[in-house]
């Protein structure tokens, strides 16, 4: 209680309060578990998307609302801004996987995009860290470093050995100089 500046009470008062909270937690947990299992059965039975439901529950009101989920929006090239999308029609749930391992250098990643998709990377970032930006002289010394080393330098902490992937956001241009929109890039750290 002292850690969270909660007024301290005696043992009896604490047991009374906990006695009211525990049934509420158990009721909510049982309800959510039941709803999740109903949706899981639909997955196992390969039901169409229209059969699934999103559930919104507030036991204090009492409110039980259900809605149908919608498909994620597909990325399409903007005819006014130009550019293209790779792969065509990807969604927020899609990713592009690079089997690079912890030894993948920034230059190796740039080469992978060039060799595999004929793209030039303009920037590579992970979370709030800008790992590489084309045209910045200060980023040229990063080309020979591994992606993990650059990430660790910028974040001032070690990347856990248990971590199996690093999510990257990459902006690229094609041979004609058109911007190419890509899904999240997953750099596999264990190959």
Residue, then its C-alpha position, 0 to 999 in steps of 0.5 A: x500500500x505504501x508503494x502506491x500511496x494507498x491508505x493503509x487499513x487493518x487486516x479485517x477491512x482488507x479481507x472485506x474489500x478483497x472479498x468483494x473484488x475476488x467474485x467480480x474477477x472470477x465472474x469476468x474471467x469466466x465470461x471472457x473465457x467462455x466468449x474466447x472459447x466460442x470464437x476458438x470453436x469457430x476457428x477450428x470449424x473453419x467458419x467464415x468471417x461473418x460467423x465471428x463476433x467481437x464482444x464488448x462487456x461492462x458488468x457494471x451497467x450491465x452491457x453486452x454488445x456484439x459486433x461483426x469484425x471487418x476484414x483488414x484494409x488492403x494496401x493499394x497504390x495511391x493513383x494521385x501520389x504515385x508509387x506502388x505496393x509490395x506485395x500488392x494488397x497486403x494488410x496490417x497483419x502481413x509481414x515480409x520475413x528476412x532470414x538474416x540472423x544476428x550477423x546480418x549487417x545493415x549493408x547486407x539488409x540493403x543488398x537483400x532488398x536490392x537483390x530480392x526486390x530490386x529496391x533501394x532502401x531510403x530508411x530502416x527503423x525499429x520502433x523509435x530508433x532510426x537504424x539507417x537513413x540514406x544520405x546521412x553521412x553519420x549513418x555511413x559507418x553503420x553499414x558494416x555493423x550488424x543490425x543488432x549492434x546498431x539497435x543496441x547502440x541506439x537503445x543503449x541496452x543489449x538485445x536479449x538472446x531469447x529474442x527471435x526477431x526484430x521488427x523493422x519499418x523500411x521505406x524503399x524506392x524502385x529503379x524508376x525512383x517511385x516510392x514502394x510501400x512495404x509491410x513490416x519487415x521481420x528480421x529473423x535473429x535465429x536462422 
